[in-house]
Amino acid sequence: MPGEVIDRPNPEPLPSNVPDSVRDLAVKLDKITLPENVNASLKEFRRAACYIAAAMIFLKDNVLLERDLTFEDIKPRLLGHWGTCPGLILVYSHLNYLIRKHDLDMIFVVGPGHGAPAILASLWLEGSMERYYPQYSRNKQGLHNLISGFSTPGGLPSHINAETPGSIHEGGELGYALSVAYGAVMDKPNLVVACVVGDGEAESGPTATAWHACKYINPKESGAVIPIVHVNGFKISERTIYGCMDDKEMAALFTGYGYQCRFVEDLEDIDADMGNSLEWALREINKIQQAARYDKPISKPRWPVIILRTPKGWSGPKKVEGEFIEGSFRSHQVPLPKAKSDETQLKDLQKWLESYRADQLFAKDGSPTDNIRKIIPEKDEQKLGQNPVAHDPYRPLKLTDWQKYSVKKGGEMSCMKAIGEYLDQSLVDNPTSLRIFSPDELVSNKLDAVFRHTGRNFQWDEFSQFQGGRVIEILSEHCCQGFMQGYTLTGRVGIFPSYESFLGIIYTMMVQFAKFGKMAHEVP
Ligand SMILES: Cc1ncc(C[n+]2csc(CCOP(=O)(O)OP(=O)(O)O)c2C)c(N)n1
């Protein structure tokens, strides 16, 4: 059996038997075309970033195609993931524009961290790479270093990690992007976190449970997440579940999770579609937050989610050796795997890279053109790679003397109860920078003294909604760990009580988190 055989690129899902009335659940917007100069800048940013991302996977020299490619220009080992990059770059370009237009405080959490070329290319264009790593300056030499060093020993890694400016999420093990994004917005009322979730990642248990995270966000005290589900239809070698669900199935699913969903899928004018949809998402967030902050909170608010349908490997090679590449799983990693030894594939690579017209995107000295810079946020601290929220934001807690809570010699008390008393005071003293994330283990761990001054922040329950509350209690260790990661990597402190027998469920998450923390301390 040949495994997955597809007879056309970007196949659409089979129609479902869900009633047509469900279509009304998907948000419809009037089409508004973007101003011409914005449209042009967005497109140029994307062409430049796609060019760099593709070049990073293949080239060790001749990075601006100043002569025809030869086998010597190709890296000895081709490593990198192309398929997700065009979609990530599309999102990145629009987030830039949105931040600039609305003066936003925003960070970007990228689920498909294997799409590092997309993010590194965008970070290079906005100048965040050169800020932290002078060797990646925005000129020819810096571009050469970025492209030739990617995924080579001593160079940049193939996945997003703590060395990636602006990242708070290790992009290796899939599944946690969404919970990390939600943890980051807690107690940061002005922060918006855009979070891309791959449709493959969306099949994972941790992501499935994390959709409910919006039910633990009190819009009076916390910011908002814009989840963007990147439905490019394929994972490594098969179609995805979401890629095989039609709009009605998707709309029904996300409505049930608590969201309003907007499909972005107009491939003829994706910029207008994406631009309008992100504007809509911001408007919805604003409505929900303003209501809560002016004491008219909306019960069970319907947060926005964007379902982005793009062909996997969009703008890459269409067909190689008779097989579809663009719009198929074959674009997931290296679309031209024999580029170092096969003349035809080398020529295909040259044609592909030339299609972005790099000569129009970079000045003579290799720096990006003014047109590209026009959609990049002007202030450094608003660039996605430089927002201070993701860079060394830790402020120590105000802690009382623990000895006050100790037990007198000869006396007896549950140590957990004593800790509960101490935590109660600590939560009072740190009302916006300390939270407890608990998988229904707070009372069983005898920490319930904390409820003397606070509550559970569950917004779907009539007995706890609109009240704030420092305890997030969700029976998902994956969510607790993800929330804690997002909360702590944006400078606050989280406590995660559990029971050692069950904590093994998130063992690999903890390892990733520890690795991220260690590396973050070592980078400039
Ligand atoms: C938990 C986990 N299981 C498996 C993998 C291996 N893996 C890497 S990428 C990938 C496919 C991801 O598909 P998707 O999330 O749709 O990303 P995209 O198509 O945008 O590349 C898989 C299975 C992983 N990184 N993490």
The ligand as an SDF file (V2000), in Angstrom:
LIG
                    3D

 26 27  0  0  0  0  0  0  0  0999 V2000
    3.4050   15.6030   20.4270 C   0  0  0  0  0  0  0  0  0  0  0  0
    4.0860   15.4800   19.0950 C   0  0  0  0  0  0  0  0  0  0  0  0
    3.8530   14.3930   18.3360 N   0  0  0  0  0  0  0  0  0  0  0  0
    4.4420   14.2750   17.1170 C   0  0  0  0  0  0  0  0  0  0  0  0
    5.2930   15.2400   16.6550 C   0  0  0  0  0  0  0  0  0  0  0  0
    5.9900   15.0880   15.3050 C   0  0  0  0  0  0  0  0  0  0  0  0
    5.4870   16.1010   14.3470 N   0  0  0  0  0  0  0  0  0  0  0  0
    6.1980   17.1770   14.0040 C   0  0  0  0  0  0  0  0  0  0  0  0
    5.3870   18.1680   12.9360 S   0  0  0  0  0  0  0  0  0  0  0  0
    4.0600   17.1350   12.8870 C   0  0  0  0  0  0  0  0  0  0  0  0
    2.8520   17.4710   12.0420 C   0  0  0  0  0  0  0  0  0  0  0  0
    2.2580   18.7540   12.4810 C   0  0  0  0  0  0  0  0  0  0  0  0
    1.1640   19.1090   11.7040 O   0  0  0  0  0  0  0  0  0  0  0  0
    0.5000   20.5280   11.9150 P   0  0  0  0  0  0  0  0  0  0  0  0
    0.3160   20.8090   13.3530 O   0  0  0  0  0  0  0  0  0  0  0  0
   -0.7170   20.5680   11.0670 O   0  0  0  0  0  0  0  0  0  0  0  0
    1.5960   21.5330   11.3920 O   0  0  0  0  0  0  0  0  0  0  0  0
    1.8410   22.0390    9.9090 P   0  0  0  0  0  0  0  0  0  0  0  0
    1.0150   21.2460    8.9550 O   0  0  0  0  0  0  0  0  0  0  0  0
    1.4090   23.4720    9.9170 O   0  0  0  0  0  0  0  0  0  0  0  0
    3.2970   21.8530    9.6870 O   0  0  0  0  0  0  0  0  0  0  0  0
    4.2720   16.0310   13.7080 C   0  0  0  0  0  0  0  0  0  0  0  0
    3.3220   14.9120   13.8610 C   0  0  0  0  0  0  0  0  0  0  0  0
    5.5370   16.3470   17.5040 C   0  0  0  0  0  0  0  0  0  0  0  0
    6.3680   17.3160   17.1490 N   0  0  0  0  0  0  0  0  0  0  0  0
    4.9080   16.4480   18.7010 N   0  0  0  0  0  0  0  0  0  0  0  0
  1  2  1  0
  2  3  1  0
  2 26  2  0
  3  4  2  0
  4  5  1  0
  5  6  1  0
  5 24  2  0
  6  7  1  0
  7  8  2  0
  7 22  1  0
  8  9  1  0
  9 10  1  0
 10 11  1  0
 10 22  2  0
 11 12  1  0
 12 13  1  0
 13 14  1  0
 14 15  2  0
 14 16  1  0
 14 17  1  0
 17 18  1  0
 18 19  2  0
 18 20  1  0
 18 21  1  0
 22 23  1  0
 24 25  1  0
 24 26  1  0
M  CHG  1   7   1
M  END
$$$$
